[in-house]
Every structure is written in C-alpha cells, then in structure tokens.
Amino acid sequence: MYIIIVYDVEQKRVAKVCKFLRRFLNWVQNSVFEGDVSQAKLKEIKMGLKKLINKDKDSILFYQLRDQKYVDRQIMGQDKNPTDTII
C-alpha cells in the first residue's frame, strides 16, 4: 500500500521522528513522508512512532492508498526532495 505521513510534533522530538521515518519512507518535505509499505511495515512504523511522540501534544496523520498510481501529486514551487532521480 502507498502511505503519506504528515506530522506535527514538538521541536525536541522532530529530529527523532524524522530519523525514524527515513528508515521506511521517502522524505518529501518538512514533516511529510511517503512511500510503499506492507501492512506489517505500517504496523511497525505506527508502533515505533507511538514510542517517540507525546500523544497529548503531538499529531501524526496517516493517509493510505491502495497504490501510488492513485496519487495525483502536483507541486507548486520547489520540489524539496524529488524521488524520480533515484537510480
């Protein structure tokens, strides 16, 4: 499945959350990651994030799609981390 994760966490946890998500997904821009993952990997991501965040102060949104082909991604301005240049 293709997922997009958007997060808003306190400054002291931003680097930890970012580093953790880079293990699984592509960084798109500040606080946004996306990529293909299995159901098991998604569960692993959610469990890991649960340990890193403060549920009373932080927020993480998960958007799940069946496949990347269902994403109509349009960029206005600079593409901060283009994924089409990966070999």
DSSP file (Angstrom, degrees, kcal/mol; ACC not computed):
  #  RESIDUE AA STRUCTURE BP1 BP2  ACC     N-H-->O    O-->H-N    N-H-->O    O-->H-N    TCO  KAPPA ALPHA  PHI   PSI    X-CA   Y-CA   Z-CA
    1    1 A M              0   0    0      0, 0.0    36,-2.7     0, 0.0     2,-0.5   0.000 360.0 360.0 360.0 156.4    0.0    0.0    0.0
    2    2 A Y  E     -AB  36  65A   0     63,-2.4    63,-3.1    34,-0.2     2,-0.3  -0.884 360.0-173.3-103.9 128.9    1.1    3.6   -0.5
    3    3 A I  E     -AB  35  64A   0     32,-2.8    32,-1.9    -2,-0.5     2,-0.4  -0.914  18.9-159.6-126.0 152.5    1.1    5.9    2.5
    4    4 A I  E     -AB  34  63A   0     59,-2.3    59,-2.9    -2,-0.3     2,-0.5  -0.999  13.4-163.8-124.6 127.8    1.7    9.5    3.2
    5    5 A I  E     -AB  33  62A   0     28,-3.0    28,-2.6    -2,-0.4     2,-0.4  -0.960   7.2-177.5-117.3 128.8    2.6   10.5    6.8
    6    6 A V  E     -AB  32  61A   0     55,-2.2    55,-3.6    -2,-0.5     2,-0.4  -0.989  11.2-174.4-123.8 129.8    2.3   14.1    7.9
    7    7 A Y  E     - B   0  60A   0     24,-2.1     2,-0.4    -2,-0.4    53,-0.2  -0.943  24.6-170.0-133.0 152.3    3.4   15.0   11.4
    8    8 A D  E     + B   0  59A   0     51,-3.1    51,-2.2    -2,-0.4     2,-0.3  -0.885  30.5 158.0-135.1  99.9    3.4   18.0   13.8
    9    9 A V        -     0   0    0     -2,-0.4     5,-0.1    49,-0.2    49,-0.1  -0.838  48.2 -82.0-123.9 160.1    5.5   17.2   16.9
   10   10 A E    >>  -     0   0    0     -2,-0.3     3,-2.5     1,-0.1     4,-0.9  -0.270  47.2-108.8 -60.1 148.0    7.2   19.4   19.4
   11   11 A Q  H >> S+     0   0    0      1,-0.3     3,-0.7     2,-0.2     4,-0.6   0.803 115.6  61.3 -49.5 -39.3   10.6   20.7   18.4
   12   12 A K  H 34 S+     0   0    0      1,-0.2    -1,-0.3     2,-0.1     4,-0.2   0.667 111.7  39.2 -68.4 -14.5   12.5   18.4   20.7
   13   13 A R  H <> S+     0   0    0     -3,-2.5     4,-2.4     2,-0.1     5,-0.3   0.498  89.6  91.2-109.0  -7.2   11.1   15.3   19.0
   14   14 A V  H <X S+     0   0    0     -4,-0.9     4,-2.7    -3,-0.7     5,-0.2   0.924  88.0  47.1 -56.9 -49.7   11.2   16.4   15.4
   15   15 A A  H  X S+     0   0    0     -4,-0.6     4,-2.6     1,-0.2    -1,-0.2   0.883 112.6  49.8 -62.8 -39.4   14.7   15.0   14.6
   16   16 A K  H  > S+     0   0    0      2,-0.2     4,-2.2    -4,-0.2    -1,-0.2   0.924 113.3  45.4 -65.7 -44.6   13.9   11.6   16.3
   17   17 A V  H  X S+     0   0    0     -4,-2.4     4,-2.6     2,-0.2    -2,-0.2   0.922 114.3  49.0 -65.4 -44.0   10.6   11.2   14.3
   18   18 A C  H  X S+     0   0    0     -4,-2.7     4,-2.0    -5,-0.3    -2,-0.2   0.938 111.9  47.9 -61.0 -48.4   12.3   12.3   11.0
   19   19 A K  H  X S+     0   0    0     -4,-2.6     4,-0.6    -5,-0.2    -1,-0.2   0.898 112.7  49.7 -60.2 -41.8   15.2    9.9   11.5
   20   20 A F  H >< S+     0   0    0     -4,-2.2     3,-1.2     1,-0.2     4,-0.3   0.939 111.2  47.4 -63.1 -47.8   12.9    7.1   12.4
   21   21 A L  H >X S+     0   0    0     -4,-2.6     4,-2.7     1,-0.3     3,-1.7   0.812  99.9  67.4 -67.5 -29.7   10.6    7.6    9.3
   22   22 A R  H 3< S+     0   0    0     -4,-2.0    -1,-0.3     1,-0.3    -2,-0.2   0.745  90.6  65.7 -61.7 -22.2   13.6    7.9    6.9
   23   23 A R  T << S+     0   0    0     -3,-1.2    -1,-0.3    -4,-0.6    -2,-0.2   0.747 118.9  19.7 -68.1 -23.0   14.2    4.2    7.7
   24   24 A F  T <4 S+     0   0    0     -3,-1.7     2,-0.2    -4,-0.3    -2,-0.2   0.714 122.3  33.4-117.8 -31.9   11.0    3.3    5.9
   25   25 A L  S  < S-     0   0    0     -4,-2.7     2,-0.4    10,-0.1    10,-0.2  -0.722  77.0 -95.4-131.8 170.8    9.8    6.1    3.6
   26   26 A N  E     -C   34   0A   0      8,-2.9     8,-2.2    -2,-0.2     2,-0.4  -0.770  36.8-125.3 -90.5 131.7   10.9    8.9    1.3
   27   27 A W  E     +C   33   0A   0     -2,-0.4     6,-0.2     6,-0.2     3,-0.1  -0.648  31.2 174.9 -74.9 127.9   11.2   12.3    2.8
   28   28 A V  E     -     0   0A   0      4,-2.7    53,-0.5     1,-0.5     2,-0.3   0.836  59.7 -40.5-102.1 -49.6    9.1   14.7    0.7
   29   29 A Q  E >  S-C   32   0A   0      3,-1.2     3,-2.7    51,-0.1    -1,-0.5  -0.942  95.6 -29.0-164.9-179.6    9.4   18.0    2.6
   30   30 A N  T 3  S-     0   0    0      1,-0.3     3,-0.1    -2,-0.3   -23,-0.1  -0.116 130.3  -7.8 -45.8 121.2    9.4   19.2    6.2
   31   31 A S  T 3  S+     0   0    0      1,-0.1   -24,-2.1   -25,-0.1     2,-0.4   0.691 112.4 107.8  65.4  22.8    7.3   16.8    8.3
   32   32 A V  E <   +AC   6  29A   0     -3,-2.7    -4,-2.7   -26,-0.2    -3,-1.2  -0.990  37.7 169.6-134.8 127.9    6.0   14.8    5.2
   33   33 A F  E     +AC   5  27A   0    -28,-2.6   -28,-3.0    -2,-0.4     2,-0.3  -0.943   4.5 176.6-129.9 153.3    7.0   11.3    4.2
   34   34 A E  E     +AC   4  26A   0     -8,-2.2    -8,-2.9    -2,-0.3     2,-0.3  -0.986  15.4 112.6-151.5 160.2    5.6    8.9    1.6
   35   35 A G  E     -A    3   0A   0    -32,-1.9   -32,-2.8    -2,-0.3     2,-0.4  -0.890  58.8 -63.0 159.2 175.0    6.2    5.5    0.1
   36   36 A D  E     +A    2   0A   0     -2,-0.3     2,-0.3   -34,-0.2   -34,-0.2  -0.731  52.8 164.0 -87.2 131.0    5.1    1.9   -0.5
   37   37 A V        -     0   0    0    -36,-2.7     2,-0.1    -2,-0.4    -2,-0.1  -0.977  34.2-116.7-142.3 156.1    5.0   -0.3    2.6
   38   38 A S     >  -     0   0    0     -2,-0.3     4,-2.3     1,-0.1     5,-0.2  -0.399  36.8-105.5 -81.9 168.7    3.5   -3.6    3.6
   39   39 A Q  H  > S+     0   0    0      1,-0.2     4,-2.0     2,-0.2     5,-0.1   0.888 123.5  52.5 -61.6 -39.0    0.8   -3.9    6.2
   40   40 A A  H  > S+     0   0    0      2,-0.2     4,-2.1     1,-0.2    -1,-0.2   0.904 109.0  48.6 -64.9 -42.1    3.4   -5.3    8.6
   41   41 A K  H  > S+     0   0    0      2,-0.2     4,-2.7     1,-0.2    -2,-0.2   0.892 109.0  53.4 -65.0 -39.6    5.8   -2.4    8.0
   42   42 A L  H  X S+     0   0    0     -4,-2.3     4,-2.6     1,-0.2    -1,-0.2   0.906 108.8  49.5 -61.6 -41.0    3.0    0.1    8.6
   43   43 A K  H  X S+     0   0    0     -4,-2.0     4,-2.3     2,-0.2    -1,-0.2   0.909 111.0  49.8 -63.2 -41.7    2.3   -1.6   11.9
   44   44 A E  H  X S+     0   0    0     -4,-2.1     4,-2.3     2,-0.2    -2,-0.2   0.898 110.8  50.1 -62.7 -41.9    6.0   -1.4   12.8
   45   45 A I  H  X S+     0   0    0     -4,-2.7     4,-2.6     2,-0.2     5,-0.2   0.935 111.4  47.8 -62.0 -47.4    6.0    2.3   11.8
   46   46 A K  H  X S+     0   0    0     -4,-2.6     4,-2.1     1,-0.2    -2,-0.2   0.898 112.3  48.8 -63.5 -40.8    3.0    3.1   14.0
   47   47 A M  H  X S+     0   0    0     -4,-2.3     4,-1.1     2,-0.2    -1,-0.2   0.908 112.9  48.2 -65.4 -41.4    4.4    1.2   17.0
   48   48 A G  H  X S+     0   0    0     -4,-2.3     4,-0.9     1,-0.2     3,-0.4   0.908 112.2  48.1 -65.6 -42.4    7.7    3.0   16.7
   49   49 A L  H >X S+     0   0    0     -4,-2.6     4,-2.1     1,-0.2     3,-0.6   0.872 104.0  60.8 -66.0 -36.5    6.1    6.4   16.4
   50   50 A K  H 3< S+     0   0    0     -4,-2.1    -1,-0.2     1,-0.3    -2,-0.2   0.841 105.3  49.1 -59.2 -32.7    3.9    5.7   19.4
   51   51 A K  H 3< S+     0   0    0     -4,-1.1    -1,-0.3    -3,-0.4    -2,-0.2   0.739 113.7  46.5 -77.2 -23.8    7.1    5.3   21.4
   52   52 A L  H << S+     0   0    0     -4,-0.9    -2,-0.2    -3,-0.6    -1,-0.2   0.758 102.9  66.7 -91.4 -26.9    8.6    8.6   20.2
   53   53 A I  S  < S-     0   0    0     -4,-2.1     2,-0.7   -36,-0.0   -44,-0.0  -0.468  73.2-126.0 -99.8 166.4    5.7   11.0   20.5
   54   54 A N    >>  -     0   0    0     -2,-0.1     4,-3.0     1,-0.1     3,-1.9  -0.945  20.3-154.8-105.0 109.1    3.7   12.6   23.3
   55   55 A K  T 34 S+     0   0    0     -2,-0.7    -1,-0.1     1,-0.3    -5,-0.0   0.680  91.3  56.1 -64.1 -16.7    0.1   11.8   22.4
   56   56 A D  T 34 S+     0   0    0      1,-0.1    -1,-0.3    -3,-0.0     3,-0.0   0.649 123.2  21.9 -86.4 -15.6   -1.2   14.8   24.4
   57   57 A K  T <4 S+     0   0    0     -3,-1.9     2,-0.2   -47,-0.0    -2,-0.2   0.622 112.0  67.8-123.7 -22.4    1.0   17.3   22.4
   58   58 A D     <  -     0   0    0     -4,-3.0     2,-0.4   -49,-0.1   -49,-0.2  -0.627  55.8-157.5-107.6 161.4    1.9   15.8   19.0
   59   59 A S  E     -B    8   0A   0    -51,-2.2   -51,-3.1    -2,-0.2     2,-0.4  -0.998   7.7-177.7-141.0 134.0   -0.1   14.8   16.0
   60   60 A I  E     -B    7   0A   0     -2,-0.4     2,-0.4   -53,-0.2   -53,-0.2  -0.997  10.2-158.9-132.2 129.0    0.6   12.4   13.1
   61   61 A L  E     -B    6   0A   0    -55,-3.6   -55,-2.2    -2,-0.4     2,-0.5  -0.899   2.8-160.5-108.4 136.3   -1.7   11.8   10.1
   62   62 A F  E     -B    5   0A   0     -2,-0.4     2,-0.5   -57,-0.2   -57,-0.2  -0.972   3.5-169.5-116.8 121.6   -1.7    8.7    8.0
   63   63 A Y  E     -B    4   0A   0    -59,-2.9   -59,-2.3    -2,-0.5     2,-0.5  -0.958  10.9-163.5-109.1 123.2   -3.1    8.7    4.5
   64   64 A Q  E     +B    3   0A   0     -2,-0.5     2,-0.3   -61,-0.2   -61,-0.2  -0.915  11.4 175.4-113.6 131.9   -3.4    5.2    3.0
   65   65 A L  E     -B    2   0A   0    -63,-3.1   -63,-2.4    -2,-0.5     3,-0.1  -0.932  37.2-124.3-127.5 154.1   -3.9    4.5   -0.7
   66   66 A R  S    S-     0   0    0     -2,-0.3     2,-0.3   -65,-0.2    -1,-0.1   0.888  90.5  -6.5 -62.9 -38.2   -4.0    1.1   -2.4
   67   67 A D    >   -     0   0    0    -66,-0.2     3,-1.7   -65,-0.1    -1,-0.2  -0.987  67.3-110.0-157.5 155.6   -1.2    2.1   -4.8
   68   68 A Q  G >  S+     0   0    0     -2,-0.3     3,-2.1     1,-0.3    -1,-0.1   0.768 109.4  73.8 -62.6 -25.2    0.9    5.1   -5.9
   69   69 A K  G 3  S+     0   0    0      1,-0.3    -1,-0.3     3,-0.1    -3,-0.0   0.690  88.9  61.1 -64.8 -15.4   -1.0    5.3   -9.2
   70   70 A Y  G <  S+     0   0    0     -3,-1.7     2,-0.6     2,-0.0    -1,-0.3   0.461  85.4  95.2 -87.9  -0.8   -4.0    6.7   -7.3
   71   71 A V    <   -     0   0    0     -3,-2.1     2,-0.9    -4,-0.1    -6,-0.0  -0.812  55.6-166.2 -94.6 122.1   -1.9    9.7   -6.2
   72   72 A D        -     0   0    0     -2,-0.6     2,-0.6     2,-0.0    -3,-0.1  -0.816  19.2-172.9-103.2  88.8   -2.3   12.8   -8.3
   73   73 A R        +     0   0    0     -2,-0.9     2,-0.4     2,-0.0    -2,-0.0  -0.750   6.7 179.1 -92.8 119.3    0.7   14.7   -6.8
   74   74 A Q        -     0   0    0     -2,-0.6     2,-0.5     2,-0.0    -2,-0.0  -0.965  11.4-155.1-121.3 136.9    1.1   18.3   -8.0
   75   75 A I        -     0   0    0     -2,-0.4     2,-0.6     2,-0.1     4,-0.1  -0.933   6.6-165.9-116.8 131.6    3.8   20.6   -6.8
   76   76 A M        -     0   0    0     -2,-0.5     2,-0.3     2,-0.1    -2,-0.0  -0.972  68.8  -9.8-112.0 121.1    3.7   24.4   -6.8
   77   77 A G  S    S+     0   0    0     -2,-0.6     2,-0.2     2,-0.1    -2,-0.1  -0.653 117.7   5.3  92.1-152.2    7.1   25.9   -6.3
   78   78 A Q        -     0   0    0     -2,-0.3     2,-0.9     1,-0.1    -2,-0.1  -0.463  59.3-137.0 -76.4 134.4   10.2   23.9   -5.4
   79   79 A D        -     0   0    0     -2,-0.2   -50,-0.1     1,-0.2    -1,-0.1  -0.826  19.3-162.0 -86.3 107.4   10.3   20.1   -5.1
   80   80 A K  S    S+     0   0    0     -2,-0.9    -1,-0.2     1,-0.3   -51,-0.1   0.793  77.7  10.8 -68.2 -30.6   12.3   19.7   -2.0
   81   81 A N  S    S-     0   0    0    -53,-0.5    -1,-0.3    -3,-0.1     2,-0.1  -0.555  75.3-159.9-149.4  78.5   13.2   16.1   -2.5
   82   82 A P        -     0   0    0      0, 0.0     3,-0.4     0, 0.0   -54,-0.0  -0.397   2.9-165.2 -63.9 131.7   12.4   14.7   -5.9
   83   83 A T  S >  S+     0   0    0      1,-0.2     3,-1.1    -2,-0.1   -55,-0.0   0.528  75.0  79.4 -95.0  -7.2   12.2   10.9   -5.9
   84   84 A D  T 3  S+     0   0    0      1,-0.2    -1,-0.2     3,-0.0     0, 0.0   0.551  83.5  64.5 -79.1  -4.4   12.4   10.4   -9.6
   85   85 A T  T 3  S+     0   0    0     -3,-0.4     2,-0.3     2,-0.0    -1,-0.2   0.422  73.7 113.6 -95.8   1.5   16.2   10.9   -9.6
   86   86 A I    <         0   0    0     -3,-1.1    -3,-0.0     1,-0.1     0, 0.0  -0.576 360.0 360.0 -75.6 131.1   16.9    7.8   -7.6
   87   87 A I              0   0    0     -2,-0.3    -1,-0.1     0, 0.0    -3,-0.0   0.415 360.0 360.0 -98.2 360.0   18.8    5.2   -9.6
